[in-house]
């Protein structure tokens, strides 16, 4: 696997800019806000590595299938590989995963906080701390979540029942109530400990938590870990090698609110935060045969995800702008939001090699034109609530999975003649729930992707 990574900015959660004179209120006080805050960081995701289709023939890897379609707007034929079996054939597939909790120890000492000063709100002053983030503490929640457990879905989302990824795939190919399934099972591996050098990460209280404490809205600090993405990814590759994980199993590395930043120029921590990624690689020392696509070479797919603490980003809790009873429609960054994003993207693009005609969306202009079939990219942060989250007291009993775009949106009418339409012709799992949020930003999901 290459050491470089392909960064895909999913959505700018942007500055927590407040109009001058805007008022944010607690139970007993009102606080005037200003418009001079710096951005609190963007919600980012990335892929790590890619395996070309010619190496998949005869490979030891997860169950997958391939089809091709011709985009009617440019006449180009695109091959696409997905997890499971061809929905035209039907049948049920179960892919084995292993959840690997990461216990990450951060130390304070010698780091420069200047790049974070004023993030979120003008008076924000970051304080770095020694802190341990143990993904083991989020195991029960993750196992009980819709990603691994069966839930019932509202009728306007198809009315299906099952695991989140399975429900998504069945809706995508109009297979609700059929025998077609793409399911996950899992085991839990021993917790792995990573000691983060002071030069490769920090632990600190994010702006929302500090602002809320300052204004009497909460008493305890919520800490977030930031680790440098290349250092972190090297650790994961080392763990996958030492743990000898079968290429037919998908390792899912789970952190407790540890996000990733990209070291750049100027050196600082503001180029963040990655909440998850998925990727593919051909591990050294696994499998037999040559790398000509005809042997039994191992092809490993994998994921990293952060179990996100409410308030890591603004817009989830009551913060900055005053009273709110629920997260904003586009600010669902909590609990398994990142995991739902990565699982769905892995299902539709497990080897990160599915290219489509370049697209862009009004809700994510920072993309420019991109040609990846990554179903969470255009809709990051958009969420729907599922009851049953009784383990996170600040989530109001809800899980916050992400909306996902269907492959038909990217293909601009090319997939329907091959595989058929989605369950009711919609372009995202949430359909009208998403397009009704803001006509200027999300009406593009009422039809196919826009050309660049």
Residue pairs with C-beta under 8 A, 6 or more apart in sequence:
1 48
1 49
1 237
1 279
1 280
1 281
1 282
2 49
3 230
3 233
3 234
5 46
5 47
5 48
5 229
5 230
5 233
5 277
6 46
6 47
6 50
6 352
7 44
7 46
7 262
8 44
8 45
8 46
8 47
8 367
8 370
8 372
8 374
8 377
9 42
9 44
9 364
9 366
9 367
10 43
10 44
10 45
10 341
10 364
10 376
10 377
10 380
11 42
11 43
11 330
11 363
11 364
11 380
11 381
12 39
12 42
12 43
12 364
12 366
13 40
13 41
13 42
13 43
13 313
13 314
13 315
13 331
13 333
13 381
14 39
14 42
15 37
15 38
15 39
15 40
16 37
16 39
16 40
16 120
16 121
16 207
16 314
16 320
17 35
17 37
18 24
18 33
18 34
18 35
18 37
18 121
18 320
18 321
19 33
19 35
20 33
20 34
20 35
21 32
22 32
22 33
22 321
22 322
23 30
23 31
23 32
23 33
23 322
24 30
24 31
24 33
24 215
24 319
24 320
24 321
24 322
25 31
25 322
25 323
26 215
26 216
26 217
27 216
28 216
29 215
29 216
31 215
33 121
33 320
33 321
34 122
36 118
36 122
37 118
37 119
37 120
37 121
37 122
37 124
38 117
38 118
38 119
38 120
38 270
39 119
39 270
40 119
40 120
40 206
40 207
40 208
40 313
40 314
41 119
41 270
41 272
41 273
41 313
42 272
42 273
42 366
43 273
43 275
43 313
43 333
43 380
43 381
44 262
44 272
44 273
44 274
44 275
45 274
45 275
45 276
45 277
45 338
45 341
45 342
45 374
45 376
45 377
45 380
46 229
46 260
46 274
46 277
47 277
47 278
47 279
47 352
47 372
47 374
48 233
48 277
48 278
48 279
48 281
48 302
49 279
49 280
49 281
49 352
50 279
50 280
50 351
50 352
50 353
51 280
51 281
51 282
51 299
51 351
51 352
51 353
52 351
52 353
53 66
53 79
53 81
53 351
53 353
54 292
54 293
55 282
55 291
55 293
55 297
55 299
56 64
56 81
56 293
56 299
56 351
57 293
57 294
58 289
58 293
58 294
58 295
58 296
58 297
59 247
59 287
59 293
59 295
59 296
59 297
59 298
59 299
60 246
60 247
60 248
60 286
60 287
60 296
60 297
60 298
60 299
61 247
61 248
61 298
61 299
61 300
61 301
62 83
62 95
62 247
62 248
62 250
62 301
62 350
63 83
63 84
63 85
63 93
63 95
64 81
64 82
64 83
64 84
64 350
64 351
65 81
65 82
65 84
65 85
65 86
66 79
66 80
66 81
66 82
67 79
67 80
67 86
67 418
67 419
68 77
68 78
68 79
68 80
68 418
69 77
69 78
69 80
69 411
69 414
69 415
69 417
69 418
69 419
70 76
70 77
70 78
70 414
71 77
71 78
71 356
71 357
71 411
71 412
71 413
71 414
72 412
72 413
72 414
73 357
73 412
73 413
73 451
74 357
76 357
78 354
78 355
78 356
78 357
78 411
78 414
79 354
80 354
80 373
80 407
81 349
81 350
81 351
81 353
81 354
82 347
82 348
82 349
82 350
82 407
83 93
83 95
83 182
83 346
83 347
83 348
83 350
84 93
84 95
84 169
84 181
84 182
84 347
85 91
85 93
85 180
85 182
87 169
87 173
87 175
87 180
87 419
88 419
90 175
90 178
90 179
90 180
91 179
91 180
91 181
92 179
92 180
92 181
92 183
93 181
93 182
93 183
94 181
94 183
94 184
94 185
95 182
95 183
95 184
95 185
95 250
96 184
96 185
96 186
96 187
96 248
96 249
96 250
97 184
97 185
97 186
97 187
97 249
97 250
97 251
97 252
98 186
98 187
98 188
98 189
98 245
98 249
98 250
98 251
98 252
99 139
99 142
99 143
99 186
99 187
99 188
99 189
99 252
99 254
100 189
100 191
100 192
100 239
100 243
100 251
100 252
100 253
100 254
101 134
101 135
101 136
101 138
101 139
101 188
101 189
101 191
101 192
101 254
102 135
102 191
102 192
102 193
102 194
102 253
102 254
102 255
102 258
103 132
103 133
103 134
103 135
103 136
103 191
103 192
103 193
103 194
104 132
104 133
104 134
104 135
104 193
104 194
104 196
104 201
104 225
104 227
104 255
104 258
105 131
105 132
105 193
105 194
105 195
105 196
106 129
106 130
106 131
106 132
106 133
106 196
106 201
106 202
106 203
106 225
107 130
107 196
107 197
107 198
108 128
108 129
108 130
108 198
108 202
108 203
109 198
110 198
110 199
111 128
111 198
111 202
112 267
112 268
113 125
113 126
113 127
113 128
113 204
114 268
115 266
115 267
115 268
115 269
115 270
116 124
116 126
116 204
116 268
116 269
116 270
117 124
117 125
117 126
118 124
119 126
119 207
119 270
120 206
120 207
120 208
120 211
120 314
120 320
121 207
121 211
121 320
123 214
124 207
124 210
124 211
125 210
126 204
126 205
127 204
127 205
128 202
128 203
128 204
129 203
129 204
129 205
129 223
130 203
131 203
131 223
131 225
133 203
133 223
133 225
133 255
133 256
133 257
133 258
134 191
134 256
135 191
135 253
135 254
135 255
135 256
135 258
135 307
136 191
137 256
138 254
138 256
138 307
139 188
139 254
140 391
141 307
141 335
141 336
141 389
141 391
141 392
142 148
142 254
142 307
142 336
142 339
143 149
143 186
143 188
144 388
144 389
144 391
145 164
145 335
145 336
145 339
145 389
145 399
146 163
146 164
146 336
146 340
146 386
146 388
146 399
146 401
147 163
147 164
147 165
147 184
147 336
147 339
147 340
147 343
147 401
148 163
148 184
148 186
149 163
150 161
150 162
150 163
151 161
151 162
151 163
151 164
151 386
151 388
152 159
152 160
152 161
153 159
153 160
153 161
153 167
153 386
154 384
156 431
156 432
156 433
157 171
157 384
157 429
157 430
157 431
157 433
158 167
158 170
158 171
158 176
158 423
158 424
159 176
160 167
160 170
160 171
160 176
160 177
161 167
162 170
162 181
162 183
163 183
163 184
164 340
164 343
164 344
164 401
165 182
165 183
165 184
165 343
165 344
165 347
166 181
166 182
166 183
166 184
168 344
168 347
168 404
168 429
169 175
169 180
169 181
169 182
169 347
170 176
170 178
170 180
170 181
170 423
171 406
171 422
171 423
171 429
172 348
172 406
172 407
172 408
172 422
172 423
173 180
173 419
173 420
173 422
174 420
174 421
174 422
174 423
176 423
182 347
184 343
186 252
189 243
189 251
192 239
194 232
194 235
196 225
196 227
196 231
197 231
200 227
200 228
200 231
200 232
201 225
201 226
201 227
201 228
201 231
202 225
202 226
202 269
203 223
203 224
203 225
203 226
204 223
204 224
204 226
205 221
205 222
205 223
205 224
206 222
206 224
206 311
206 312
206 313
207 314
208 222
208 311
208 312
208 313
208 314
208 316
208 317
208 319
208 320
209 218
209 221
209 222
209 223
209 311
210 221
211 319
211 320
212 218
212 311
212 317
212 318
212 319
213 219
213 220
213 221
217 317
217 318
217 319
222 257
222 309
222 310
222 311
222 312
223 257
224 257
224 258
224 259
224 273
224 309
224 312
225 255
225 257
225 258
225 259
226 258
226 259
226 260
226 261
226 269
226 272
226 273
227 258
227 259
227 260
227 261
228 260
228 261
228 262
228 263
229 260
229 261
229 262
229 263
229 274
230 263
232 260
232 304
236 253
236 302
236 304
237 281
239 253
240 251
240 283
240 300
240 302
241 283
241 284
241 285
243 251
244 286
245 251
245 300
247 283
247 286
247 287
247 298
247 299
247 300
250 301
250 302
250 303
250 346
251 300
251 302
251 303
252 302
252 303
252 304
252 305
252 339
253 302
253 303
253 304
253 305
254 305
254 307
255 304
255 305
255 306
255 307
256 306
256 307
256 309
257 306
257 307
257 308
257 309
257 312
258 306
259 272
259 273
259 274
259 275
259 306
259 312
260 272
260 273
260 274
261 269
261 270
261 271
261 272
261 273
261 274
262 271
262 272
262 274
263 271
264 271
275 305
275 306
275 308
275 333
275 337
275 338
275 341
276 303
276 304
276 305
276 306
276 338
276 339
276 341
276 342
277 303
277 304
277 342
278 301
278 302
278 303
278 304
278 342
278 345
278 346
278 350
278 352
279 301
279 302
279 303
279 352
280 299
280 300
280 301
280 302
280 350
280 351
280 352
280 353
281 299
281 300
281 302
282 291
282 297
282 298
282 299
282 300
283 298
283 300
286 297
286 298
286 300
287 295
287 296
287 297
287 298
288 295
288 296
288 297
289 295
289 296
289 297
290 297
291 297
299 351
301 346
301 350
301 351
303 339
303 342
303 343
303 346
304 342
305 338
305 339
305 342
306 338
307 335
307 336
307 338
307 339
308 333
308 334
308 335
308 337
308 338
309 334
310 316
310 317
310 334
310 335
310 392
310 394
310 395
311 317
311 319
311 394
312 333
312 334
313 331
313 333
314 320
314 331
315 327
315 328
315 330
315 331
315 333
316 327
316 328
316 331
316 332
316 333
316 334
317 324
317 327
317 394
318 324
326 396
327 334
327 383
327 400
329 382
329 383
329 437
330 363
330 381
330 382
330 437
331 381
332 381
332 382
332 383
332 400
332 401
332 402
333 381
333 400
334 392
334 395
334 400
335 389
335 392
335 395
335 399
335 400
336 399
336 400
336 401
337 381
337 383
337 400
337 401
337 402
340 376
340 401
340 402
340 404
341 376
341 380
341 402
341 404
342 376
344 375
344 376
344 402
344 404
345 374
345 375
345 376
345 377
348 354
348 373
348 374
348 375
348 407
349 372
349 373
349 374
349 375
352 372
354 372
354 373
355 371
355 372
355 373
356 371
356 372
356 373
356 410
356 411
356 449
357 371
357 410
357 412
357 449
357 451
358 369
358 370
358 371
358 451
358 452
359 369
359 370
359 371
359 378
359 410
359 449
359 450
359 451
359 452
360 367
360 368
360 369
360 370
360 450
360 452
361 367
361 378
361 444
361 445
361 449
361 450
362 440
362 441
362 442
362 443
362 444
363 378
363 379
363 438
363 441
363 442
363 444
364 377
364 378
367 377
368 452
369 452
370 377
373 407
373 410
375 404
375 405
375 406
375 407
376 402
376 404
376 405
377 405
378 405
378 445
379 402
379 403
379 404
379 405
379 428
379 430
379 434
379 445
380 402
381 402
382 402
382 403
382 430
382 434
382 437
382 442
383 400
383 401
383 402
383 403
384 401
384 403
384 430
384 433
385 398
385 399
385 400
386 398
386 399
386 401
387 397
387 398
387 399
388 397
388 399
389 395
389 397
389 398
389 399
390 397
403 428
403 429
403 430
403 433
403 434
404 428
404 429
405 427
405 428
405 445
406 422
406 426
406 427
406 428
406 429
407 415
408 415
408 416
408 421
408 422
408 427
408 448
409 427
409 428
409 445
409 448
409 449
410 449
411 448
412 448
412 449
413 448
424 431
426 432
427 445
427 446
427 447
427 448
428 434
428 445
434 442
434 445
435 442
435 443
435 445
435 446
436 442
444 450
